[in-house]
Amino acid sequence: MVKHIVLYTLKDGVEKEKAVELIRSVLEPLVGQIPGLRHLEVRQAYQGLDYALYSEFDSKQALAEYAEHPLHTAAKEHFFHLLASRYSADYEC
């Protein structure tokens, strides 16, 4: 299994609570729709970052396929313009 963690900051002027709820609403439903995606959650973050995404995949290959999957790329169109920065890490269990 591969765990994928991403921490984000939003652009100045973006309402954090509304943005996080929007992001959650378009990404969390992808579980069960994209092969190899086991779990995904989006939550508001603390200590200088705006939100965190935590997800689990069957394999490195599943994570790579998720990144390019049409449902994922379509979901990103709803919120990617709101992002200021992104930090990610992946690890195997």
C-alpha positions as CSV (number, residue, x, y, z in Angstrom):
1,M,0.0,0.0,0.0
2,V,1.1,3.6,-0.7
3,K,0.1,6.5,1.4
4,H,-0.1,9.9,-0.3
5,I,-0.1,13.1,1.9
6,V,-0.4,16.6,0.4
7,L,-0.4,19.9,2.3
8,Y,-1.7,23.0,0.7
9,T,-2.0,26.8,1.1
10,L,-4.7,28.8,-0.6
11,K,-4.3,32.1,-2.4
12,D,-4.9,35.3,-0.4
13,G,-8.5,36.2,-0.3
14,V,-9.9,32.7,-0.7
15,E,-12.4,31.7,2.0
16,K,-10.7,28.7,3.6
17,E,-13.8,26.9,5.0
18,K,-15.7,27.2,1.7
19,A,-12.7,26.2,-0.4
20,V,-11.9,23.1,1.8
21,E,-15.5,22.0,1.6
22,L,-15.5,22.4,-2.2
23,I,-12.3,20.4,-2.5
24,R,-13.6,17.7,-0.2
25,S,-16.8,17.5,-2.2
26,V,-15.1,16.8,-5.5
27,L,-12.2,14.6,-4.4
28,E,-13.6,12.3,-1.7
29,P,-16.3,10.8,-4.0
30,L,-13.5,9.5,-6.3
31,V,-13.0,6.6,-3.9
32,G,-14.7,3.6,-5.6
33,Q,-14.6,5.3,-9.0
34,I,-10.8,5.2,-9.6
35,P,-9.1,1.8,-9.5
36,G,-6.5,1.4,-6.8
37,L,-7.7,4.4,-4.7
38,R,-8.6,2.9,-1.3
39,H,-9.2,6.0,0.8
40,L,-9.1,9.8,0.4
41,E,-9.9,12.5,2.9
42,V,-9.6,16.3,2.8
43,R,-9.5,18.3,6.1
44,Q,-8.7,21.8,7.2
45,A,-5.1,22.1,8.5
46,Y,-3.4,24.0,11.2
47,Q,0.0,25.7,11.8
48,G,0.3,27.8,8.7
49,L,-1.2,25.5,6.1
50,D,-4.8,25.6,4.9
51,Y,-5.7,22.0,4.2
52,A,-4.4,18.5,4.1
53,L,-5.2,15.6,1.7
54,Y,-4.6,12.1,2.9
55,S,-5.1,9.1,0.6
56,E,-4.2,5.4,0.3
57,F,-3.5,3.5,-2.9
58,D,-3.0,-0.2,-3.7
59,S,0.5,0.5,-5.3
60,K,2.8,3.2,-6.7
61,Q,1.3,2.3,-10.1
62,A,-2.2,3.0,-8.8
63,L,-1.1,6.4,-7.5
64,A,0.5,7.3,-10.8
65,E,-2.7,6.3,-12.7
66,Y,-4.8,8.3,-10.3
67,A,-2.7,11.4,-11.0
68,E,-3.7,11.2,-14.7
69,H,-7.1,9.7,-14.4
70,P,-9.8,11.8,-16.2
71,L,-12.1,11.9,-13.1
72,H,-9.2,13.3,-11.0
73,T,-8.1,15.8,-13.6
74,A,-11.7,17.0,-14.0
75,A,-12.1,17.3,-10.2
76,K,-9.0,19.5,-10.0
77,E,-10.5,22.0,-12.5
78,H,-12.9,23.0,-9.7
79,F,-10.2,24.2,-7.3
80,F,-6.7,24.2,-8.7
81,H,-6.9,27.9,-9.4
82,L,-7.4,28.5,-5.7
83,L,-4.1,27.0,-4.6
84,A,-1.0,29.0,-3.7
85,S,1.4,26.1,-2.7
86,R,1.5,22.3,-2.5
87,Y,3.8,20.0,-0.6
88,S,3.5,16.3,-0.9
89,A,5.1,13.0,0.3
90,D,4.4,9.4,-0.6
91,Y,5.5,6.3,1.3
92,E,4.9,2.6,1.2
93,C,3.6,0.5,4.0
